[in-house]
Amino acid sequence: MMTNNIFLKILSGEIPAKIVYEDDICVAFHDVNPQAPVHLLIIPRKVIRTHADIVPEDAPLLGHIHTVAAKLAKELGLNAGYRLVLNCDEQAGQTVPHLHFHLLGGRNMAWPPG
């Protein structure tokens, strides 16, 4: 399951994606099924199945991803606000077994979600 998911195929270049940011730690790209006018996915290059699998050594990686998310939100003009979502496991809505964050914006968000 971990070696054959869509995010790993995007990271390897096997599947194309509309990438908006990449560095040696993470990649951000447009979601193919957007739920808002702006809907990016931000994924680490390191394979981490889900939030529950994070270890203390991942703290710098997670901080970097949050910094990238804030930078992208500014660049995309999400000055009125945005949502950063992380789903953990299937019951929470995680459909790809690779840690990823959804950056959503460009419309009013409802609460509670889901």
Order of alpha helices (4+ residues) and beta strands (2+ residues): alpha-beta-beta-beta-alpha-beta-beta
